[in-house]
Structure formats: C-alpha cells, structure tokens
Amino acid sequence: MAKKIDQKIVDYDVVREEEPPAQETVAKAEPREEDKVVHLHEKLERPEMLLGSTYKVKTPLSEHALYITINDVILNPGTQHELRRPFEIFINSKNMDHFQWIVALTRIISAVFRKGGDVTFLVEELRSVFDPRGGYFKKGGKYMPSLVAEIGDAIECHLRMIGMLKDDGLDEHQKKLVAEKRAQYESVVESSKTGKSGDFPDGAQLCLKCNTKAAIQMDGCLTCLNCGDSKCG
C-alpha cells in the first residue's frame, strides 16, 4: 500500500518481514503402559525362536501317525501383559496320501493364527467336518468323525494348555451328582475300614447279589439281611 511522504527524509532503515514467533518446545508425554503392549497381528515379524508343542495322532485310517506341531509366540515377555499365542502349525507324516490338502490346511490355519484375535472358532469348525466314509473311535473311546476333526481336537488341547480356552465346569445338577457319588464312595470306604456295613453284624459276609456285607448264616444257610437272597432258595 503506497504512503505519501510530506516531510524530509532524515534517516532510513531496512524493514524486515516479521519473523514467526519461536515455537515453544512441547514436551512429549511419556507413552502409557497400555500403549506399549504388543498385540499379535499379521505384520508382526516372526521371532528367531518360538516355543512349540508336538502332538502325536494315531488313527486307524493309516499305519503311520500324524505329528502336529504348534509353535507359539510370547508377547510382552516379563510383564503383566505377557501372553502366549499360537503363531504357526505344521503337520508331518510318513503317509503321503493326504499331503496336498494337509499342507494347504496348515498354511490357512497359520495365516489365521497370525491375524491375532480370537482363533478358538477354528476348533469347532474343524471338529464339525465329517468323513462320508464314516469316522472312528480314538484311544480312550472318544469318537472322531474325521481326520480333520482330530486335528481340531489337537488344536483344542493346545489352546487349553496355553489358556486360550477355559473349562466350562460342571452345572448344578452335575455337581450334585458328583457329591452324591463321592459321599457314597466314602461311605463304602469307611464301612470297609470298620468291618461294618450299616447296622449289619460285624461278621457278615459280602452278598454277591447286592454287594453288601449283610450275608450271615441262618438255619445253616447263608442269607442276606439286606436283599433277602439265600443259598437255600
């Protein structure tokens, strides 16, 4: 903007543009402990060492066993936020019949593990796979609808071991039944120690019909005072 000068110029000076005010140094707040917590996600680099567990699966479908290895990553070690989470899975066997789909399955499961979050849904998804040729009973009498279901069973075992899955526990009815059975067992043990069973005589023998120490000699014949069974008919 032009300015008219009405007086003589007696002095001059160079006018500089105003310098911006010096920015005050803002002290950065220390990050909260919650912000330092490392969570499992797909961009987390694989550590040099992982903790692993191997599960042997022997099925009647093959003479060779499957060996399922699940490796875990330890997050925030040494802190109150320390967690052990599954990172990858490998399945090995001498039987090459299922090699192709097993490799594909392990890569998909490993990818899901590395995504983080709740991966427990994998257990139900795998255990719901049924073999159209029929399932089998594994050692201990547990029914397995397919080989894939047993892989899911091994993963469930591992997730329980590292604490990702919790036992539901017994309901009230089951607790009551267990308490009754325990009381019955303790009563039998106590009776065997004292040599008595209820109000029956000390010298009573075990009745083979009702399994109670209530059989005594009556009229020359072994008779049970509990159920009435008699050798004489």
Secondary structure by P-SEA (a helix, b strand, c coil): cbbbbcccccbbbbbcccccccccccccccccccccbbbbcccccccccccbbbbbbbcccccbbbbbbbbbbbcccccccbbbbbcbbbbbcccccaaaaaaaaaaaaaaaaaacccccaaaaaaaaccccccccccccccccccaaaaaaaaaaaaaaaacccccccccaaaaaaaaaaaaaaaaaaaaaaaccccccccccccccccccccbbbcccccccccccccccc
